[in-house]
């Protein structure tokens, strides 16, 4: 990373969780909280396109935060960070969710894999690895005596928001272990929605997309178009676009930063089929072997992140409204 990139990242990147290790567990039946480590897999799109073993074994960490004085079992949210890695941002949301009576499980998909950020290289930890982490975390939380396994939602930001979107797709869920489990709902803050399935087949859980009108990293329009496809197909989905808001609008403080190394795929939209994909703009069919080249060709270099107090407050209210049905049994 260049010196300029380091300065930009330092200005934007909040305090990371420490990389302390914790015993690897496959059950929380004893009511554990705090930091835990659990088994997952590291994978890429080729692993999900095949029927062989899924990637390679990995160990991932998470921090479980339980609400005080809440009658068990409580609802829970798995929180997925973005390309900047786990930060104070997710911890602030965990505190809010605890006030609402909801547990939070904050996943660190980067640290255990030896990665600090994927801003300059999104494949350093692929979204497919994070997707595997999310479902492994779901299986783990479902064993906790204080958590209601039927009220576990997935919330992600940016890259984590992309994963929150993908986790709603049956073709991915069926490819992962513990396929009897489903998330109760999916929330995606400013995700990239450029990869859409040609044939829509979702788990049926409701989806909420919280988007910035001026997002030049992920782009808002592909998500708006995708939600229109979902609602026409009979699924429960909503996209909310906040005026004058950029990528990362709900971070705290007042800041705007240009990330010179960020690869923007806002204009990259394609529909996945079994043997390849259809480029939305041209309608041409391409084999999966050409996916990397397509993404390189349609990507732009450089993107902004910036806060917006009005959009931040409204998004929190919209999140609370969306989660209300899950907060009471």
LUMLOZA-745491 format. One record per residue (C-alpha): residue in three letters; residue number from 1; x, y, z. Coordinates in Angstrom, 3 decimals. Example, Ala and Ser with C-alpha at 12.3 -4.5 7.8 and 13.67 -1.06 7.14 Angstrom:
BEGIN
ALA	1	12.300	-4.500	7.800 $
SER	2	13.670	-1.060	7.140 $
***
This chain:
BEGIN
UNK	1	0.000	0.000	0.000 $
UNK	2	1.299	3.457	-0.857 $
UNK	3	1.965	6.109	1.783 $
UNK	4	-1.108	7.985	0.541 $
UNK	5	-3.189	4.843	0.917 $
UNK	6	-1.912	4.336	4.444 $
UNK	7	-2.790	7.896	5.402 $
UNK	8	-6.276	7.574	3.936 $
UNK	9	-6.868	4.254	5.609 $
UNK	10	-5.623	5.531	8.971 $
UNK	11	-8.002	8.468	8.761 $
UNK	12	-10.936	6.196	8.031 $
UNK	13	-10.132	2.985	9.849 $
UNK	14	-11.438	2.743	13.425 $
UNK	15	-9.781	0.807	16.234 $
UNK	16	-9.525	-2.899	15.427 $
UNK	17	-10.228	-5.760	17.770 $
UNK	18	-7.123	-7.349	19.263 $
UNK	19	-5.984	-10.597	17.667 $
UNK	20	-5.990	-12.572	20.899 $
UNK	21	-6.710	-16.234	20.472 $
UNK	22	-9.492	-18.175	22.152 $
UNK	23	-10.245	-21.903	22.404 $
UNK	24	-11.946	-23.302	19.303 $
UNK	25	-15.502	-24.384	20.152 $
UNK	26	-18.282	-26.133	18.264 $
UNK	27	-20.986	-25.430	20.826 $
UNK	28	-22.041	-22.632	23.189 $
UNK	29	-24.301	-24.926	25.205 $
UNK	30	-22.614	-23.802	28.428 $
UNK	31	-23.750	-20.220	27.864 $
UNK	32	-20.369	-18.714	26.975 $
UNK	33	-20.001	-15.086	25.953 $
UNK	34	-17.118	-12.818	25.020 $
UNK	35	-14.477	-13.919	22.517 $
UNK	36	-14.717	-17.382	20.983 $
UNK	37	-13.044	-19.117	18.042 $
UNK	38	-14.866	-21.501	15.735 $
UNK	39	-14.197	-23.599	12.651 $
UNK	40	-14.955	-22.247	9.180 $
UNK	41	-13.564	-22.549	5.652 $
UNK	42	-11.646	-20.252	3.296 $
UNK	43	-13.149	-20.415	-0.179 $
UNK	44	-13.620	-18.590	-3.473 $
UNK	45	-16.171	-18.664	-6.286 $
UNK	46	-14.547	-21.725	-7.830 $
UNK	47	-15.263	-23.727	-4.671 $
UNK	48	-18.933	-22.765	-4.777 $
UNK	49	-19.162	-23.566	-8.487 $
UNK	50	-17.927	-27.108	-7.912 $
UNK	51	-19.327	-30.030	-5.938 $
UNK	52	-16.030	-30.998	-4.299 $
UNK	53	-14.689	-30.113	-0.852 $
UNK	54	-15.415	-26.502	0.038 $
UNK	55	-12.142	-24.595	0.233 $
UNK	56	-9.691	-25.168	3.073 $
UNK	57	-10.162	-25.283	6.828 $
UNK	58	-9.930	-22.012	8.748 $
UNK	59	-10.488	-20.818	12.311 $
UNK	60	-12.387	-17.559	12.787 $
UNK	61	-13.021	-15.473	15.894 $
UNK	62	-16.070	-13.638	17.114 $
UNK	63	-17.156	-11.673	20.153 $
UNK	64	-20.554	-12.474	21.653 $
UNK	65	-22.325	-9.636	23.459 $
UNK	66	-25.445	-10.538	25.437 $
UNK	67	-28.009	-7.966	26.586 $
UNK	68	-28.341	-7.343	30.325 $
UNK	69	-31.472	-8.367	32.204 $
UNK	70	-33.227	-9.742	29.129 $
UNK	71	-35.446	-12.779	29.476 $
UNK	72	-34.082	-15.773	27.606 $
UNK	73	-34.150	-16.733	24.860 $
UNK	74	-33.209	-13.481	23.136 $
UNK	75	-32.903	-12.629	19.441 $
UNK	76	-29.399	-12.200	18.058 $
UNK	77	-27.590	-10.499	15.198 $
UNK	78	-24.411	-11.676	13.515 $
UNK	79	-22.446	-8.570	12.488 $
UNK	80	-20.156	-8.682	9.437 $
UNK	81	-17.576	-5.940	8.934 $
UNK	82	-16.556	-4.382	5.652 $
UNK	83	-13.252	-4.103	3.802 $
UNK	84	-11.759	-2.007	6.604 $
UNK	85	-12.024	-4.958	8.986 $
UNK	86	-13.689	-5.210	12.413 $
UNK	87	-13.847	-1.860	14.157 $
UNK	88	-15.502	0.318	16.740 $
UNK	89	-18.317	0.769	14.237 $
UNK	90	-19.677	-2.737	14.798 $
UNK	91	-19.192	-2.409	18.554 $
UNK	92	-21.354	0.719	18.590 $
UNK	93	-24.127	-1.164	16.820 $
UNK	94	-23.751	-4.063	19.253 $
UNK	95	-24.324	-1.626	22.135 $
UNK	96	-27.486	-0.301	20.473 $
UNK	97	-28.773	-3.798	19.793 $
UNK	98	-28.127	-4.756	23.427 $
UNK	99	-30.282	-1.799	24.520 $
UNK	100	-32.999	-3.201	22.258 $
UNK	101	-32.703	-6.597	23.979 $
UNK	102	-30.722	-8.291	21.226 $
UNK	103	-27.468	-10.249	21.410 $
UNK	104	-24.678	-9.557	18.904 $
UNK	105	-21.940	-11.773	17.535 $
UNK	106	-19.187	-9.631	15.986 $
UNK	107	-17.214	-11.691	13.475 $
UNK	108	-13.566	-11.026	12.597 $
UNK	109	-13.061	-12.661	9.203 $
UNK	110	-9.724	-10.922	8.571 $
UNK	111	-7.477	-11.109	11.641 $
UNK	112	-7.353	-14.916	11.965 $
UNK	113	-6.498	-15.112	8.252 $
UNK	114	-3.621	-12.663	8.666 $
UNK	115	-5.330	-9.805	6.801 $
UNK	116	-5.926	-6.253	8.059 $
UNK	117	-7.872	-4.805	5.139 $
UNK	118	-9.103	-5.804	1.689 $
UNK	119	-9.558	-2.272	0.365 $
UNK	120	-6.736	-2.730	-2.127 $
UNK	121	-7.345	-6.435	-2.768 $
UNK	122	-10.847	-7.786	-2.238 $
UNK	123	-9.716	-11.370	-2.775 $
UNK	124	-7.304	-11.271	0.195 $
UNK	125	-10.365	-12.594	2.055 $
UNK	126	-13.125	-13.417	-0.384 $
UNK	127	-16.830	-12.796	0.261 $
UNK	128	-17.250	-16.556	-0.138 $
UNK	129	-15.034	-17.104	2.911 $
UNK	130	-17.094	-14.546	4.841 $
UNK	131	-20.287	-16.270	3.707 $
UNK	132	-18.965	-19.532	5.108 $
UNK	133	-18.069	-17.708	8.344 $
UNK	134	-21.612	-16.344	8.611 $
UNK	135	-23.270	-19.751	8.364 $
UNK	136	-20.725	-21.326	10.717 $
UNK	137	-21.531	-18.553	13.205 $
UNK	138	-25.263	-19.188	12.763 $
UNK	139	-24.784	-22.871	13.608 $
UNK	140	-22.734	-21.923	16.661 $
UNK	141	-25.177	-19.316	18.018 $
UNK	142	-28.065	-21.741	17.576 $
UNK	143	-26.538	-23.864	20.370 $
UNK	144	-26.558	-21.058	22.960 $
UNK	145	-29.222	-21.518	25.675 $
UNK	146	-29.924	-17.768	25.896 $
UNK	147	-30.396	-17.257	22.145 $
UNK	148	-33.496	-18.063	20.129 $
UNK	149	-32.232	-19.944	17.032 $
UNK	150	-35.301	-18.861	15.062 $
UNK	151	-34.545	-15.144	15.601 $
UNK	152	-30.940	-14.837	14.426 $
UNK	153	-30.504	-12.113	11.809 $
UNK	154	-27.493	-11.224	9.659 $
UNK	155	-26.307	-7.602	9.411 $
UNK	156	-23.374	-6.548	7.251 $
UNK	157	-21.633	-3.391	6.089 $
UNK	158	-20.149	-2.913	2.618 $
UNK	159	-18.368	-6.202	1.873 $
UNK	160	-20.193	-7.697	4.849 $
UNK	161	-23.418	-6.293	3.415 $
UNK	162	-22.727	-8.112	0.167 $
UNK	163	-22.402	-11.303	2.204 $
UNK	164	-25.622	-10.545	4.096 $
UNK	165	-27.321	-10.336	0.689 $
UNK	166	-25.743	-13.529	-0.668 $
UNK	167	-26.620	-15.486	2.485 $
UNK	168	-30.291	-15.188	1.502 $
UNK	169	-29.722	-17.265	-1.648 $
UNK	170	-30.636	-20.913	-1.507 $
UNK	171	-27.907	-22.058	-3.880 $
UNK	172	-25.302	-20.816	-1.420 $
UNK	173	-27.087	-22.056	1.681 $
UNK	174	-27.411	-25.558	0.219 $
UNK	175	-23.687	-25.629	-0.573 $
UNK	176	-22.749	-24.964	3.057 $
UNK	177	-22.810	-27.253	6.109 $
UNK	178	-25.759	-27.097	8.530 $
UNK	179	-28.145	-26.428	5.661 $
UNK	180	-31.191	-26.918	7.881 $
UNK	181	-30.476	-23.474	9.353 $
UNK	182	-31.654	-20.162	7.912 $
UNK	183	-31.281	-16.559	8.999 $
UNK	184	-34.465	-14.895	10.186 $
UNK	185	-33.660	-11.696	8.256 $
UNK	186	-30.889	-9.997	6.280 $
UNK	187	-29.731	-6.367	6.516 $
UNK	188	-27.183	-4.987	4.060 $
UNK	189	-25.631	-1.548	4.519 $
UNK	190	-24.328	-0.192	1.181 $
UNK	191	-23.445	-3.584	-0.370 $
UNK	192	-22.363	-4.322	-3.918 $
UNK	193	-25.425	-5.867	-5.597 $
UNK	194	-23.823	-6.479	-8.979 $
UNK	195	-23.932	-10.263	-8.762 $
UNK	196	-27.547	-11.340	-9.127 $
UNK	197	-28.930	-14.783	-9.839 $
UNK	198	-30.638	-15.255	-13.212 $
UNK	199	-33.195	-17.475	-11.470 $
UNK	200	-34.181	-16.024	-8.095 $
UNK	201	-34.435	-18.631	-5.342 $
UNK	202	-34.166	-17.260	-1.802 $
UNK	203	-34.675	-18.621	1.705 $
UNK	204	-37.739	-16.405	2.123 $
UNK	205	-36.416	-14.274	4.992 $
UNK	206	-37.056	-10.515	4.659 $
UNK	207	-34.263	-8.307	3.309 $
UNK	208	-33.421	-4.656	3.952 $
UNK	209	-30.878	-2.661	1.925 $
UNK	210	-29.694	0.686	3.354 $
UNK	211	-27.987	2.682	0.602 $
UNK	212	-26.286	5.987	-0.077 $
UNK	213	-27.470	7.989	-3.081 $
UNK	214	-23.915	9.185	-3.846 $
UNK	215	-22.140	5.871	-3.218 $
UNK	216	-19.371	5.675	-5.840 $
UNK	217	-17.843	2.479	-4.439 $
UNK	218	-20.654	-0.108	-4.413 $
UNK	219	-23.330	1.954	-6.119 $
UNK	220	-26.975	2.128	-5.040 $
UNK	221	-28.836	1.537	-8.308 $
UNK	222	-27.977	-2.173	-8.716 $
UNK	223	-29.495	-2.848	-5.288 $
UNK	224	-32.605	-0.833	-6.131 $
UNK	225	-33.001	-2.804	-9.358 $
UNK	226	-32.403	-6.084	-7.542 $
UNK	227	-35.052	-5.319	-4.919 $
UNK	228	-37.510	-4.590	-7.731 $
UNK	229	-36.761	-8.054	-9.145 $
UNK	230	-37.206	-9.633	-5.705 $
UNK	231	-40.541	-7.987	-4.968 $
UNK	232	-41.874	-8.932	-8.408 $
UNK	233	-40.908	-12.526	-7.598 $
UNK	234	-42.917	-12.353	-4.368 $
UNK	235	-40.109	-11.918	-1.825 $
UNK	236	-40.103	-9.444	1.056 $
UNK	237	-37.411	-6.903	0.286 $
UNK	238	-36.960	-3.155	0.668 $
UNK	239	-34.297	-0.717	-0.464 $
UNK	240	-33.957	2.661	1.265 $
UNK	241	-31.747	5.251	-0.450 $
UNK	242	-30.571	8.203	1.664 $
UNK	243	-30.142	11.501	-0.172 $
UNK	244	-26.605	12.940	-0.423 $
UNK	245	-25.184	9.940	1.448 $
UNK	246	-21.966	8.196	0.451 $
UNK	247	-20.441	4.813	1.195 $
UNK	248	-20.021	4.477	4.973 $
UNK	249	-22.568	7.195	5.731 $
UNK	250	-23.472	5.675	9.119 $
UNK	251	-19.959	5.841	10.594 $
UNK	252	-19.557	8.269	13.495 $
UNK	253	-18.110	11.758	13.275 $
UNK	254	-17.757	14.003	10.257 $
UNK	255	-15.335	12.841	7.587 $
UNK	256	-14.892	12.280	3.879 $
UNK	257	-11.979	10.298	2.474 $
UNK	258	-10.877	9.238	-0.982 $
UNK	259	-9.509	5.690	-1.067 $
UNK	260	-7.230	5.646	-4.079 $
UNK	261	-6.724	1.886	-4.067 $
UNK	262	-10.394	0.923	-3.785 $
UNK	263	-11.761	-0.973	-6.783 $
UNK	264	-15.288	0.211	-7.563 $
UNK	265	-17.636	-2.332	-9.136 $
UNK	266	-20.654	-0.022	-9.094 $
UNK	267	-21.159	-0.459	-12.846 $
UNK	268	-20.451	-4.207	-12.853 $
UNK	269	-23.751	-6.092	-12.954 $
UNK	270	-24.274	-9.644	-14.148 $
UNK	271	-26.727	-12.506	-13.748 $
UNK	272	-25.326	-15.838	-12.587 $
UNK	273	-26.314	-19.021	-14.401 $
UNK	274	-25.083	-22.586	-13.972 $
UNK	275	-22.337	-22.536	-16.581 $
UNK	276	-21.575	-18.840	-16.683 $
UNK	277	-23.073	-15.375	-16.396 $
UNK	278	-24.997	-12.851	-18.453 $
UNK	279	-23.625	-9.293	-18.509 $
UNK	280	-26.543	-6.983	-17.708 $
UNK	281	-25.405	-4.095	-19.895 $
UNK	282	-24.716	-6.075	-23.091 $
UNK	283	-26.782	-9.226	-22.600 $
UNK	284	-23.792	-11.354	-23.616 $
UNK	285	-23.188	-14.759	-22.037 $
UNK	286	-19.727	-15.486	-20.612 $
UNK	287	-18.168	-18.603	-19.127 $
UNK	288	-17.199	-18.480	-15.454 $
UNK	289	-13.555	-18.666	-16.519 $
UNK	290	-13.934	-15.072	-17.787 $
UNK	291	-15.398	-13.644	-14.573 $
UNK	292	-12.133	-12.269	-13.210 $
UNK	293	-11.387	-10.548	-16.510 $
UNK	294	-14.904	-9.083	-16.711 $
UNK	295	-14.633	-7.611	-13.208 $
UNK	296	-11.201	-6.155	-13.965 $
UNK	297	-12.444	-4.572	-17.170 $
UNK	298	-15.588	-2.989	-15.735 $
UNK	299	-14.037	-1.825	-12.447 $
UNK	300	-12.964	1.735	-11.719 $
UNK	301	-10.128	2.697	-9.392 $
UNK	302	-10.768	4.967	-6.417 $
UNK	303	-13.858	5.599	-4.310 $
UNK	304	-15.049	7.797	-1.477 $
UNK	305	-16.247	7.058	2.027 $
UNK	306	-18.034	9.759	3.947 $
UNK	307	-20.326	10.233	6.900 $
UNK	308	-23.750	11.841	6.909 $
UNK	309	-25.377	12.525	10.284 $
UNK	310	-28.913	12.764	8.922 $
UNK	311	-28.656	9.514	6.973 $
UNK	312	-26.984	7.822	9.949 $
UNK	313	-29.853	8.719	12.283 $
UNK	314	-32.530	7.743	9.786 $
UNK	315	-30.826	4.451	8.999 $
UNK	316	-30.716	3.544	12.689 $
UNK	317	-34.433	4.296	12.971 $
UNK	318	-35.162	2.267	9.837 $
UNK	319	-33.090	-0.618	11.203 $
UNK	320	-35.009	-0.520	14.481 $
UNK	321	-38.333	-0.558	12.661 $
UNK	322	-37.227	-3.506	10.522 $
UNK	323	-36.016	-5.490	13.547 $
UNK	324	-39.072	-4.777	15.737 $
UNK	325	-40.894	-8.022	14.812 $
UNK	326	-37.850	-10.016	15.928 $
UNK	327	-37.473	-8.251	19.276 $
UNK	328	-40.620	-9.735	20.783 $
UNK	329	-41.766	-13.328	20.731 $
***
